[in-house]
Structures are given as C-alpha cells and as structure tokens.
Amino acid sequence: MRAGEIRQKESVQRSTIAGPAGVRDATRTSKDVGEARWFSAFLPHTSNGQPLTPEIRLEQLRMFVESQKLPLPYAFPLLMIPYAACFSGSIAWYWLVVPVILVFISTWFNRQNILAFTAAQPEPASVTAWERRFLAVGFLFSLSLASTAFFFWAPGNEVQQSYVLTALLLIMVPISLITSCYMPGFYVAALPLAAAVTARLLAYGDLLHVSLAVVLVIFVALLVQLMARVNGIMLHSITLREDKSGLVEQLFKAKRESDEARARAEEANRAKSHFLANMSHELRTPLNAIIGFSEVMASEIFGKHTVPTYKEYANDINRSGQHLLGLINDVLDLSRIEAGRFQIIEEELDLVQLAEDCRRIVEIRAQAQRVSLIADFEPNLPIIYGDARALRQTWINLLTNAVKFSPPGGEVLMFARMEPGDELRFGIHDNGPGIAETEIEKVLHAFTQGASGLAQPGKGSGLGLSIVKGLLAVHGGRFELKSKLGQGTQAECVLPPQRLRARTAAARHA
C-alpha cells in the first residue's frame, strides 16, 4: 500500500472517530472532492484532499496562539499613537482616535482569548467555538487597521495617501507570517487589508491606479497560494507528530498489556511450581511404596506365588511405577529449569568417563533392541567445569532416545570433539527413521513428539529433549537438533569455552 493511501485511510478513521460531522466529511462523494479541487490552493486540507479533523485544527489553533505571544502584548497598538500623530495637521483629531481605539479594543479581546485558551486546555470537541472567537477578534483587528485607509485619508495630499496605502501593505507582511500556521486566521487578517487598499486604488479611476489595483489582486492571490503551501508543510509536520504520538501511545499500551501478561504468567508459574513441589511429595511417597512392595512380591521373598501370573503382574507394577517416578522427576526438573531455579553443583568432570558410565547404563536396553553403541571421542579433550548430574542426564536422555527409535541392527554413534572456536561439541548420531524438518522445532517443546514418537505410544512423554535443551542453557551452552526423514538424527550439544579447563599431564596420562 502506498504512503498516500495509508494517510488517506488514517484520515478517514480519525474523521469517523470525531463524530457525525466527521463521518459526513469522511464520506464525501467524488463530486464534492472534484469541486474542492478548484479551491485546493485556498482551502486548508490534508495532502489527500480530506478535510481537517478536529484534532489537527486544534493543534493549528495552538500554534496560532503561540505565534501571538509577544514579549510586549500591546506593542502594536502603541505604535498606532505615533502613526496617527503623523496626520495631526491634516485630519481632525477625533477621526485619528477612532482607529487607535479600535486597534486597542481588538488587541485586548485577542489577549483575553489567548489567556483563556491557554488556561482552558481545550479538547478537540470544543475547537469550533474557539475558532469562532479567534476569527471574530482577528477580523475586528483587521478592520481596525483597514479603517485607516478611510479615517487617515487626507484629501488632496498624495504623499500622505501613499503613506497610508504603503503602511497597510507593509502591515500585511508580519500578519501573513503570524497567521501562516492557520489559514482561516490568515484570510480574516490579510484580506480586509488588501481589500481596503484595492478599493482606494480603484477610487482614483485613472489607468495607473487601476493597474496597480490589478497587480495587487494578483499579488494577494500568489500570497494566498504561498501561505497555503507553508500551511501544508505545517499540516504535514502536525500529522507526523500525531502519528508519532499515536504510535507511542500504542507502544505504551502494548507494554502495559505485556507487563500484565507477564505478571499473570509469573503468577501461574509460581502456582505451578507450588503445586509441583507439594505434589512431588504426595506422589513420590506412595510410588516408592508401590515400587518397593512390587519388588518384594516379584522376588518372592516370603514364598513362591501359587499362581505364576502374579509374579508377572508384580514385575509389571514395578516397571510402571519406575516409569511414573521417572516421569515425575522429569516434570520437576523441567519446571525448575523453566522457573530459573535449577541449581547446579559445579565441579571438574571428565566428559569421556561420564559418557562411558552412561553408555554402560543404556547398554542392556540397546542389546535388547539389537542396537550397537559406538564411541568416537577425540583424544585429550579438556576437563569440563559443570554439574555431573545434569550432564549425566543429558547423555542418558540422548542415548535413550536414540536407542528407543533405532531399528534392530541400527547404530548409535557417541562423539565428542573440539570446535574451531574453542567450543566443545558432543552428542549422538543415529541412523533411525529421523524427524521431519517441519517437526524439529516442535519436538524441542515439552510434552510434544514427532510422528515417530506418536506412532509408537508408550515409548516416551516428550520431555527428554526439552530437558536436555534446558540443562545446556543452564551451563551457557546450546542444543542443536538436525534430522531428515529416513536419514537418522543428529543431536549435538555445545559447551562454551568458559566451561572448559585444560587437562593436566597426569590426567592425560590416566
């Protein structure tokens, strides 16, 4: 969408919010827009032809008020006194006093409007009333100045007549600058002055003065277009500022909503942690009893079962209890990792020795599934400074997953090597069914499994990889999972250099 279309859409939205009048303006027919183009240089509007919203009009009015806050509020009326004195010898004093009094009165009213506007801090809904007040006072001020073309007019004295006309034209310059930020104010302030001078020039009736009147009219038309251009630039800056304010407001609103959501999530996380802490004791106590009694029953300590099937049931109960206990431990570990309260006990460890211990633990299961475990460790690897239990659980989870999903006759490669950036990379490569690339991110989340896991229910809970990822993060490392369907899976862990210690000569020899 082009920038102009975006601004037009935002303008229509603002007009709709403004009320019924705004709706009527925003839904003008194409005929109305076409007619407005004839006056596009003279009417205030946005860059896409839409009428000004109350918010923009109010901002213009604020700029108009600020431009009139002079250090000496009544400086201009005071200048009228010496100006009127220049005509004291040619015009009666009571005619000279009238424009001076009118200028003082209009300036006083304008000053009161400025003070009331500043104190009131008006809203967009009341902008029309304030516009009428300022325009009425501005028109009175302009008529007061324009009246000098009639009250200060010295019949037969062409020098003083030229002086009056020149003074009125010069006054248009500061008035145009002051009112350029607000086009209606410019019209009511500048046009009466130009009209008074034009009327006086036409009153002469000769070709010279009529030509000067025509030139003046053309000049005023160009001045109006110039002021409209200047006003358009100011409107653009106001629109940008309004958009910026809206974006800032939306940002603060989004931040507040984010903070509230985070607070709710933290509260839910605390409730979850509290629940798990309590339930871990409530669940583990009966589970330990179930596991212990099932072992007693399966081993037939108090005599053989009359029915052999009871022994099989006892073994099933024991396996189910062990599985449930492991699941509870995994859930608790995962909850502590997510809550940032998983505490590690750091010590110097031999990663290869740790891997061999874990391999022996999983070896029985691998042999039962006819899966070969192959080790490929780079010699003289550095010592790891980390938590032994966490790294042992990492190896066991990765080995268990690989063996679990490897087909009979498959191979699982355990490896560890140094990387060029002084990082230590270790993990598992298998030649199992693999994971689809679209599911790799999914299986790293808790309680989620890929298609292979879902096709083999009962083989896992979907916590192993998410726990490995969390344990690596606690050590400042990272977990990388690469896989393709039918090409196996590569589960690799990376430990940063700050977790590595140089191996001593005695340790290398051992």
C-alpha positions as CSV (number, residue, x, y, z in Angstrom):
1,M,0.0,0.0,0.0
2,R,1.3,3.4,-0.9
3,A,2.0,6.1,1.7
4,G,-0.7,8.3,0.3
5,E,-3.3,5.6,0.6
6,I,-2.2,4.9,4.2
7,R,-2.6,8.6,5.2
8,Q,-6.0,8.7,3.5
9,K,-7.1,5.6,5.4
10,E,-5.9,7.1,8.7
11,S,-7.6,10.4,7.9
12,V,-10.9,8.7,7.3
13,Q,-10.5,6.8,10.6
14,R,-9.9,10.0,12.5
15,S,-12.8,11.7,10.9
16,T,-15.1,8.8,11.8
17,I,-14.0,9.0,15.4
18,A,-14.6,12.7,15.5
19,G,-18.4,12.3,15.4
20,P,-21.3,12.6,12.9
21,A,-19.8,15.7,11.2
22,G,-16.6,13.8,10.8
23,V,-18.4,10.9,9.2
24,R,-20.1,13.2,6.7
25,D,-16.7,14.8,5.8
26,A,-15.0,11.4,5.5
27,T,-17.7,10.0,3.2
28,R,-17.9,12.9,0.7
29,T,-18.8,12.0,-2.8
30,S,-16.4,12.1,-5.7
31,K,-18.3,15.1,-7.0
32,D,-17.6,17.0,-3.8
33,V,-14.0,16.2,-4.0
34,G,-13.8,17.2,-7.6
35,E,-15.4,20.6,-6.8
36,A,-13.0,21.1,-3.9
37,R,-10.0,20.8,-6.3
38,W,-10.9,24.1,-7.8
39,F,-10.2,25.7,-4.4
40,S,-7.4,23.4,-3.3
41,A,-4.9,26.2,-3.2
42,F,-7.1,28.3,-0.9
43,L,-8.8,25.8,1.5
44,P,-7.0,24.1,4.3
45,H,-7.0,20.3,3.9
46,T,-4.7,17.3,4.2
47,S,-2.5,16.1,1.4
48,N,-5.1,13.6,0.2
49,G,-7.9,16.1,-0.1
50,Q,-9.7,15.2,3.1
51,P,-10.9,18.0,5.5
52,L,-9.0,18.7,8.6
53,T,-10.0,16.7,11.7
54,P,-10.8,18.5,15.0
55,E,-7.5,17.2,16.4
56,I,-5.4,18.8,13.7
57,R,-7.5,22.0,13.8
58,L,-6.9,22.3,17.5
59,E,-3.2,21.8,17.0
60,Q,-3.2,24.5,14.4
61,L,-5.0,26.8,16.8
62,R,-2.4,26.1,19.4
63,M,0.4,27.1,17.0
64,F,-1.6,30.2,16.1
65,V,-1.9,31.2,19.7
66,E,1.8,30.6,20.4
67,S,2.8,32.8,17.4
68,Q,0.9,35.7,19.0
69,K,2.6,35.5,22.4
70,L,4.8,38.6,22.1
71,P,7.0,39.8,24.9
72,L,5.1,43.1,24.9
73,P,1.5,42.2,24.3
74,Y,0.4,45.8,23.3
75,A,3.4,46.8,21.3
76,F,1.4,47.0,18.0
77,P,-1.4,49.2,19.4
78,L,1.2,51.6,21.0
79,L,2.7,52.1,17.5
80,M,-0.6,53.4,16.4
81,I,-0.2,56.5,18.5
82,P,2.9,58.0,16.8
83,Y,1.5,56.7,13.5
84,A,-1.8,58.7,14.0
85,A,0.3,61.7,15.1
86,C,1.8,61.9,11.6
87,F,-1.6,63.1,10.3
88,S,-2.5,65.5,13.1
89,G,-2.0,68.6,10.9
90,S,-4.2,67.3,8.1
91,I,-7.1,65.4,9.8
92,A,-9.3,66.2,12.8
93,W,-8.1,64.5,16.0
94,Y,-11.4,62.7,16.6
95,W,-11.0,60.9,13.2
96,L,-7.5,59.9,14.2
97,V,-8.6,58.5,17.6
98,V,-11.2,56.1,16.2
99,P,-8.7,53.6,14.5
100,V,-6.4,53.7,17.5
101,I,-9.2,52.9,19.9
102,L,-10.5,50.1,17.7
103,V,-7.0,48.5,17.5
104,F,-6.6,48.7,21.3
105,I,-10.0,47.1,21.8
106,S,-9.4,44.3,19.3
107,T,-5.9,43.7,20.8
108,W,-7.4,43.5,24.3
109,F,-10.0,41.0,23.2
110,N,-7.4,38.9,21.4
111,R,-5.2,38.9,24.5
112,Q,-8.1,37.7,26.7
113,N,-8.8,34.9,24.2
114,I,-5.1,33.8,24.3
115,L,-5.1,33.8,28.2
116,A,-8.5,31.9,28.3
117,F,-7.3,29.4,25.7
118,T,-4.1,28.7,27.5
119,A,-5.8,28.2,30.8
120,A,-8.7,26.1,29.5
121,Q,-6.6,23.4,27.7
122,P,-9.5,22.8,25.3
123,E,-10.4,19.4,23.8
124,P,-11.0,18.7,20.1
125,A,-14.8,18.8,20.7
126,S,-14.7,22.5,21.5
127,V,-12.4,23.6,18.7
128,T,-15.2,25.1,16.6
129,A,-16.2,27.6,19.4
130,W,-12.6,28.7,19.9
131,E,-12.1,29.1,16.2
132,R,-15.1,31.4,16.0
133,R,-13.8,33.5,18.9
134,F,-10.3,33.9,17.4
135,L,-11.6,34.6,13.9
136,A,-14.1,37.2,15.1
137,V,-11.4,39.0,17.0
138,G,-8.9,38.7,14.1
139,F,-11.5,40.1,11.7
140,L,-12.2,43.1,14.1
141,F,-8.4,43.7,14.3
142,S,-8.0,43.6,10.6
143,L,-11.0,46.0,10.1
144,S,-9.5,48.4,12.6
145,L,-6.3,48.6,10.6
146,A,-8.1,48.7,7.3
147,S,-10.2,51.7,8.6
148,T,-7.1,53.9,8.5
149,A,-7.5,53.9,4.7
150,F,-10.6,55.9,5.3
151,F,-10.1,57.7,8.7
152,F,-6.5,58.7,7.9
153,W,-7.2,59.7,4.3
154,A,-6.1,63.3,3.6
155,P,-7.9,64.6,0.5
156,G,-5.6,66.3,-1.9
157,N,-2.4,65.2,-0.1
158,E,-1.0,62.4,-2.3
159,V,2.1,61.9,-0.1
160,Q,0.0,61.1,2.9
161,Q,-2.3,59.0,0.8
162,S,0.6,56.9,-0.5
163,Y,1.9,56.7,3.1
164,V,-1.4,55.2,4.3
165,L,-1.5,52.6,1.4
166,T,2.1,51.7,1.8
167,A,1.7,51.2,5.6
168,L,-1.2,48.9,5.1
169,L,0.7,46.8,2.6
170,L,3.7,46.6,4.9
171,I,1.4,45.5,7.8
172,M,0.4,42.5,5.7
173,V,3.9,41.1,5.9
174,P,4.1,40.4,9.7
175,I,0.4,39.5,9.7
176,S,0.9,36.9,7.0
177,L,3.9,35.4,8.9
178,I,2.0,35.2,12.2
179,T,-1.1,33.7,10.7
180,S,0.5,31.3,8.2
181,C,0.1,28.4,10.6
182,Y,-3.7,28.8,10.5
183,M,-5.2,29.7,7.1
184,P,-8.6,30.9,8.3
185,G,-6.8,33.4,10.6
186,F,-4.7,34.5,7.6
187,Y,-7.8,35.1,5.5
188,V,-9.6,37.2,8.1
189,A,-6.5,39.2,8.9
190,A,-4.9,39.8,5.5
191,L,-7.8,40.0,3.0
192,P,-9.6,43.0,4.6
193,L,-6.3,45.0,4.4
194,A,-5.8,44.1,0.8
195,A,-9.5,44.9,0.0
196,A,-9.2,48.4,1.6
197,V,-6.0,49.2,-0.4
198,T,-7.6,47.9,-3.6
199,A,-10.8,49.9,-3.0
200,R,-8.7,53.1,-2.6
201,L,-6.7,52.5,-5.7
202,L,-9.8,51.8,-7.7
203,A,-11.4,55.0,-6.4
204,Y,-8.8,57.1,-8.2
205,G,-10.3,56.0,-11.5
206,D,-7.2,56.5,-13.7
207,L,-5.4,53.8,-15.6
208,L,-2.3,53.9,-13.4
209,H,-4.1,53.2,-10.1
210,V,-6.5,50.7,-11.7
211,S,-3.4,48.8,-13.0
212,L,-1.9,48.9,-9.5
213,A,-5.1,47.5,-8.1
214,V,-4.9,44.6,-10.6
215,V,-1.3,44.0,-9.7
216,L,-2.3,44.0,-6.0
217,V,-5.0,41.4,-6.6
218,I,-2.6,39.1,-8.4
219,F,0.0,39.6,-5.7
220,V,-2.6,38.7,-3.0
221,A,-3.6,35.6,-4.9
222,L,0.0,34.5,-5.1
223,L,0.5,35.3,-1.4
224,V,-2.5,33.1,-0.6
225,Q,-1.1,30.2,-2.5
226,L,2.3,30.7,-0.9
227,M,0.7,30.7,2.6
228,A,-1.3,27.6,1.6
229,R,2.0,25.9,0.7
230,V,3.5,26.9,4.0
231,N,0.4,25.8,5.9
232,G,0.5,22.5,4.0
233,I,4.1,21.9,5.3
234,M,3.0,22.6,8.8
235,L,0.0,20.3,8.4
236,H,2.3,17.5,7.3
237,S,4.5,18.0,10.4
238,I,1.4,18.1,12.6
239,T,0.2,14.8,11.0
240,L,3.6,13.2,11.5
241,R,3.6,14.3,15.1
242,E,0.1,13.0,15.7
243,D,1.0,9.7,14.1
244,K,4.1,9.6,16.3
245,S,2.0,10.2,19.4
246,G,-0.4,7.5,18.3
247,L,2.4,5.0,17.9
248,V,4.0,6.0,21.2
249,E,0.6,5.5,22.9
250,Q,0.1,2.1,21.2
251,L,3.6,1.2,22.3
252,F,2.9,2.1,25.9
253,K,-0.4,0.2,25.7
254,A,1.3,-2.8,24.3
255,K,3.9,-2.6,27.0
256,R,1.3,-2.4,29.7
257,E,-0.5,-5.4,28.3
258,S,2.8,-7.2,28.0
259,D,3.6,-6.4,31.6
260,E,0.2,-7.6,32.7
261,A,0.5,-10.8,30.7
262,R,4.0,-11.4,32.1
263,A,2.7,-10.8,35.7
264,R,-0.1,-13.3,35.0
265,A,2.4,-15.8,33.6
266,E,4.7,-15.4,36.5
267,E,1.8,-15.9,38.9
268,A,0.7,-19.0,37.0
269,N,4.3,-20.3,37.0
270,R,4.6,-19.7,40.8
271,A,1.3,-21.6,41.3
272,K,2.6,-24.4,39.1
273,S,5.8,-24.6,41.0
274,H,4.0,-24.6,44.3
275,F,1.7,-27.4,43.0
276,L,4.5,-29.5,41.8
277,A,6.5,-29.0,45.0
278,N,3.6,-30.2,47.0
279,M,2.5,-33.0,44.7
280,S,6.1,-34.3,44.3
281,H,6.0,-35.4,47.9
282,E,2.4,-36.7,47.7
283,L,3.2,-38.7,44.6
284,R,6.6,-40.0,45.4
285,T,5.7,-41.4,48.9
286,P,3.1,-43.9,47.6
287,L,5.1,-44.6,44.4
288,N,8.1,-45.6,46.5
289,A,5.9,-47.9,48.5
290,I,4.4,-49.4,45.3
291,I,7.8,-49.9,43.8
292,G,9.2,-51.4,47.0
293,F,6.3,-53.8,47.6
294,S,6.2,-54.9,43.9
295,E,9.9,-55.7,44.1
296,V,9.3,-57.8,47.3
297,M,6.4,-59.6,45.5
298,A,8.4,-60.2,42.3
299,S,11.4,-61.6,44.2
300,E,9.1,-63.9,46.2
301,I,10.9,-63.2,49.5
302,F,8.1,-64.6,51.6
303,G,7.5,-67.6,49.4
304,K,6.6,-68.5,45.9
305,H,3.3,-67.4,44.3
306,T,0.7,-70.1,43.9
307,V,-0.2,-68.7,40.6
308,P,2.9,-67.7,38.4
309,T,0.9,-64.9,36.7
310,Y,1.1,-62.9,40.0
311,K,4.8,-62.6,39.6
312,E,4.4,-61.2,36.1
313,Y,1.9,-58.7,37.4
314,A,4.3,-57.7,40.2
315,N,7.0,-57.1,37.6
316,D,4.5,-55.0,35.5
317,I,3.6,-53.0,38.6
318,N,7.3,-52.3,39.3
319,R,8.1,-51.2,35.7
320,S,5.0,-49.0,35.7
321,G,6.0,-47.4,39.0
322,Q,9.5,-46.8,37.8
323,H,8.3,-45.2,34.6
324,L,5.9,-43.0,36.6
325,L,8.6,-42.0,39.1
326,G,10.9,-41.1,36.2
327,L,8.2,-39.0,34.6
328,I,7.6,-37.1,37.8
329,N,11.3,-36.4,38.2
330,D,11.4,-35.2,34.6
331,V,8.5,-32.9,35.1
332,L,10.0,-31.4,38.3
333,D,13.4,-30.9,36.6
334,L,11.7,-29.2,33.7
335,S,9.6,-26.9,35.9
336,R,12.7,-25.9,37.9
337,I,14.6,-25.2,34.6
338,E,11.7,-23.1,33.2
339,A,11.4,-21.2,36.5
340,G,15.2,-20.5,36.5
341,R,15.6,-22.2,39.8
342,F,17.5,-25.3,38.7
343,Q,20.7,-25.2,40.8
344,I,23.8,-26.8,39.6
345,I,26.8,-28.0,41.6
346,E,29.8,-27.2,39.6
347,E,32.9,-29.4,39.6
348,E,35.6,-30.6,37.2
349,L,34.4,-33.5,35.1
350,D,35.8,-35.9,32.5
351,L,33.2,-35.9,29.8
352,V,34.5,-39.2,28.2
353,Q,34.4,-41.0,31.5
354,L,30.9,-39.6,32.1
355,A,29.8,-40.8,28.7
356,E,31.2,-44.3,29.2
357,D,29.3,-44.6,32.5
358,C,26.1,-43.6,30.8
359,R,26.8,-46.0,27.9
360,R,27.0,-48.9,30.3
361,I,23.7,-47.9,31.8
362,V,21.9,-47.9,28.4
363,E,23.9,-50.9,27.1
364,I,21.4,-53.5,28.3
365,R,18.5,-51.8,26.6
366,A,20.5,-51.4,23.4
367,Q,21.4,-55.1,23.3
368,A,17.7,-56.0,23.9
369,Q,16.8,-54.0,20.8
370,R,19.9,-55.2,18.9
371,V,21.3,-51.6,18.6
372,S,25.1,-51.1,18.6
373,L,26.6,-48.2,20.6
374,I,29.8,-46.9,19.0
375,A,32.1,-44.3,20.7
376,D,34.2,-41.8,18.8
377,F,35.9,-39.4,21.3
378,E,38.7,-37.1,20.3
379,P,41.8,-37.7,22.4
380,N,42.9,-35.3,25.1
381,L,39.7,-33.4,25.5
382,P,39.7,-30.7,28.1
383,I,38.1,-31.1,31.5
384,I,34.5,-29.7,31.9
385,Y,33.5,-27.5,34.7
386,G,29.8,-28.2,35.3
387,D,27.2,-30.2,37.1
388,A,27.8,-34.0,36.9
389,R,24.1,-35.0,37.4
390,A,22.9,-32.6,34.7
391,L,25.5,-33.7,32.1
392,R,24.9,-37.4,33.0
393,Q,21.2,-36.9,32.5
394,T,21.9,-35.2,29.2
395,W,23.9,-38.2,27.9
396,I,21.3,-40.7,29.2
397,N,18.3,-38.8,27.6
398,L,20.1,-38.6,24.3
399,L,21.2,-42.3,24.4
400,T,17.7,-43.5,25.5
401,N,16.0,-41.5,22.7
402,A,18.4,-42.8,20.0
403,V,18.1,-46.5,21.2
404,K,14.4,-46.2,21.6
405,F,13.8,-45.1,18.0
406,S,16.6,-47.0,16.2
407,P,15.5,-50.1,14.2
408,P,17.0,-53.5,15.0
409,G,20.6,-53.7,13.7
410,G,20.9,-49.9,13.9
411,E,23.9,-48.0,15.1
412,V,24.2,-45.1,17.6
413,L,27.4,-43.0,17.5
414,M,28.6,-41.2,20.6
415,F,31.1,-38.5,19.8
416,A,32.9,-35.6,21.4
417,R,35.3,-33.2,19.7
418,M,36.7,-29.7,19.9
419,E,35.4,-27.0,17.5
420,P,37.5,-24.2,15.9
421,G,36.0,-21.6,18.3
422,D,37.3,-23.4,21.4
423,E,33.9,-24.9,22.0
424,L,33.3,-28.5,22.9
425,R,30.7,-30.4,20.9
426,F,29.4,-33.7,21.9
427,G,26.2,-35.8,21.3
428,I,24.6,-38.6,19.5
429,H,24.2,-39.6,15.8
430,D,21.8,-42.4,14.9
431,N,20.5,-44.0,11.7
432,G,16.9,-44.3,12.8
433,P,13.8,-43.1,11.0
434,G,14.7,-39.4,11.5
435,I,12.4,-36.4,12.1
436,A,10.8,-34.2,9.5
437,E,12.4,-30.8,9.3
438,T,9.0,-29.2,10.0
439,E,8.8,-31.1,13.3
440,I,12.3,-30.3,14.7
441,E,11.2,-27.1,16.5
442,K,8.1,-28.9,17.7
443,V,9.9,-31.8,19.4
444,L,12.1,-29.4,21.4
445,H,9.0,-28.3,23.4
446,A,7.8,-30.2,26.5
447,F,5.2,-33.0,26.1
448,T,5.4,-32.9,22.3
449,Q,6.7,-35.7,20.0
450,G,7.3,-36.2,16.3
451,A,5.5,-38.6,14.0
452,S,7.8,-41.4,15.0
453,G,7.0,-41.0,18.7
454,L,3.3,-40.7,18.1
455,A,3.4,-43.9,16.0
456,Q,4.9,-45.7,19.0
457,P,2.8,-44.8,22.0
458,G,4.2,-45.7,25.4
459,K,7.8,-45.0,24.4
460,G,8.1,-41.6,26.0
461,S,6.5,-38.5,27.3
462,G,8.1,-35.9,25.1
463,L,10.2,-34.4,27.9
464,G,13.7,-35.7,27.1
465,L,14.9,-33.2,24.5
466,S,13.3,-30.2,26.2
467,I,15.1,-31.1,29.4
468,V,18.4,-31.5,27.5
469,K,17.9,-28.1,26.0
470,G,17.3,-26.6,29.4
471,L,20.3,-28.3,31.0
472,L,22.6,-27.0,28.3
473,A,21.1,-23.5,28.7
474,V,21.9,-23.6,32.4
475,H,25.5,-24.3,31.5
476,G,25.6,-21.4,29.0
477,G,25.6,-23.9,26.1
478,R,23.2,-24.7,23.3
479,F,21.5,-27.8,21.9
480,E,21.2,-28.4,18.1
481,L,19.0,-31.0,16.6
482,K,19.4,-31.9,12.9
483,S,17.4,-34.6,11.1
484,K,15.8,-35.7,7.9
485,L,13.2,-38.4,7.4
486,G,14.9,-41.7,6.6
487,Q,18.4,-40.3,7.3
488,G,18.7,-40.5,11.0
489,T,19.0,-37.8,13.7
490,Q,22.0,-35.7,14.9
491,A,21.5,-34.5,18.5
492,E,24.5,-32.3,19.4
493,C,25.4,-30.3,22.5
494,V,27.8,-27.4,22.5
495,L,29.6,-26.1,25.7
496,P,31.2,-22.6,25.6
497,P,35.0,-22.1,26.2
498,Q,34.4,-20.8,29.8
499,R,33.2,-24.2,30.8
500,L,36.4,-25.9,29.7
501,R,39.6,-26.4,31.7
502,A,43.0,-27.5,30.5
503,R,43.7,-31.1,31.1
504,T,46.9,-31.7,33.2
505,A,49.7,-34.0,32.2
506,A,48.8,-36.5,34.9
507,A,45.2,-36.5,33.7
508,R,46.2,-37.1,30.1
509,H,48.4,-40.0,31.1
510,A,45.5,-41.5,33.1
